[in-house]
Amino acid sequence: PTRPKAVEASPGGVGVVGTGGLSCGEIERGVSYVKSELLETRSLLHFANGGGLSASYQFSREGCIYGRHMTSVRLTLRNTTTQPLSCVKVGGQRLEAGMEMQPFNQITLGAEQTQTVNIYIDFGGKTQPASFDLSTDKGTYPVTLPPPPPRPPAR
């Protein structure tokens, strides 16, 4: 049986992330199936506080291309206005000592457009949230992302 290809945004654009249980042979042949285990979607930025930009997030249990301590976070960014939002990016980062973030590349959102991007965060074993700005050509909007819930115990 054939499986549909699954890709997700990577820092340099669209690319394959994780192995999804593929064999080495499948990976070498460029098969790009990804089994994604996402957790509950939560709001990060309400459009009324973001100049028309809204953001929600989901943690992924997939491995991360930046290292095993990094957590993959899928951001869904939505422009709720009838005008484009340009220069959408992670602005300033206010991270605790020992924390690290790999942001997504700057994007433009057309009128009423939605796009999914990934950021990668090493919370450094801390229970403190990651604080940073989402910026657009219209303004800068502070957000706070809590660390993911603990992984369930192995069976």
C-alpha positions in Angstrom: 0.0 0.0 0.0 1.2 3.5 -0.7 1.3 6.1 2.0 0.8 9.8 1.3 3.8 12.0 1.7 3.9 14.3 4.7 6.1 17.3 4.8 6.3 20.3 7.1 8.0 23.6 7.1 11.6 23.7 8.1 13.7 26.7 8.9 14.8 27.0 5.3 11.4 26.3 3.7 9.5 23.1 3.2 11.4 20.0 3.9 11.2 16.5 5.5 11.6 16.3 9.2 12.0 13.2 11.3 12.0 9.6 10.1 8.6 8.4 11.1 9.9 4.8 11.6 11.3 4.5 8.1 14.0 2.0 7.3 17.4 3.3 6.3 16.7 2.1 2.7 13.6 4.2 2.5 15.4 7.2 3.8 18.3 6.8 1.3 15.7 6.5 -1.5 14.3 9.9 -0.5 11.0 8.6 0.8 9.5 11.4 2.8 6.8 9.9 5.1 6.6 11.5 8.5 4.5 10.2 11.3 3.7 13.4 13.3 2.5 13.2 16.9 1.1 16.6 17.8 -0.3 17.6 21.1 -3.3 19.9 21.7 -3.5 23.3 19.9 -3.3 26.3 22.1 -3.6 30.1 21.4 -0.3 32.1 21.5 -1.5 35.5 20.2 -5.0 36.8 19.8 -5.6 38.9 16.6 -6.9 41.8 18.7 -3.5 42.0 20.5 -1.5 41.2 17.4 -2.5 43.9 14.9 -4.5 41.3 13.0 -2.0 38.5 13.4 -3.1 35.5 15.4 -0.9 32.6 16.4 -1.6 29.2 17.8 0.9 26.5 18.7 1.2 22.7 19.0 4.2 20.8 20.4 5.4 17.9 18.3 7.0 14.7 19.7 9.1 14.4 16.6 12.8 14.5 16.7 14.4 17.8 16.0 17.0 18.6 13.3 18.8 20.9 15.7 19.5 18.4 18.4 17.8 16.0 20.8 17.2 18.7 23.5 15.3 20.9 21.2 11.5 20.8 21.2 9.7 21.2 17.9 6.8 23.7 18.1 4.4 24.1 15.1 3.1 27.7 14.9 0.0 28.4 12.9 0.1 32.1 11.9 -3.1 33.7 10.5 -3.6 37.2 9.0 -7.1 38.2 10.0 -7.0 41.5 8.0 -7.8 42.3 4.4 -4.3 43.7 3.9 -1.0 41.7 3.6 1.3 41.4 6.7 4.9 41.4 5.7 8.1 40.9 7.7 6.4 38.3 9.9 9.1 36.8 12.1 10.4 36.1 15.6 11.7 39.4 16.9 13.4 39.9 20.2 14.0 36.8 22.4 13.8 37.0 26.2 15.0 33.6 27.2 16.2 32.3 30.6 19.9 31.4 30.8 20.4 27.9 29.3 17.5 28.2 26.9 17.9 28.5 23.1 15.6 29.1 20.2 15.8 28.5 16.4 13.2 30.8 14.8 11.5 30.4 11.5 12.5 32.4 8.4 10.7 35.7 7.8 7.4 35.3 5.8 4.7 37.4 4.3 1.0 36.6 4.9 -1.4 37.7 2.3 -4.9 39.0 3.2 -6.7 36.4 5.4 -3.9 33.9 4.7 -2.8 31.2 7.2 0.7 29.6 7.2 2.3 27.0 9.4 5.9 27.3 10.4 8.2 25.6 13.0 10.3 27.0 15.8 12.6 24.9 17.9 13.3 25.6 21.5 15.6 24.1 24.1 13.9 24.9 27.4 17.2 23.8 29.1 15.3 21.5 31.5 13.5 24.6 33.0 9.9 24.9 33.8 10.0 28.6 32.8 8.3 29.8 29.6 10.1 31.1 26.5 9.2 34.8 26.0 9.8 36.4 22.6 8.2 38.8 20.2 6.3 38.0 17.0 6.9 41.0 14.7 5.3 42.2 11.5 5.5 45.4 9.4 2.7 46.7 11.6 4.2 46.2 15.0 5.9 43.9 17.6 3.8 41.7 19.9 5.2 39.9 23.0 4.2 36.3 23.5 5.0 33.7 26.1 5.3 30.0 25.3 5.2 27.5 28.2 7.3 24.4 28.1 5.7 21.2 26.8 4.0 18.8 29.2 6.1 15.9 30.3 6.4 12.9 28.0 4.2 10.0 29.0 6.1 7.1 30.6 7.3 4.4 28.2 5.3 1.2 28.2 
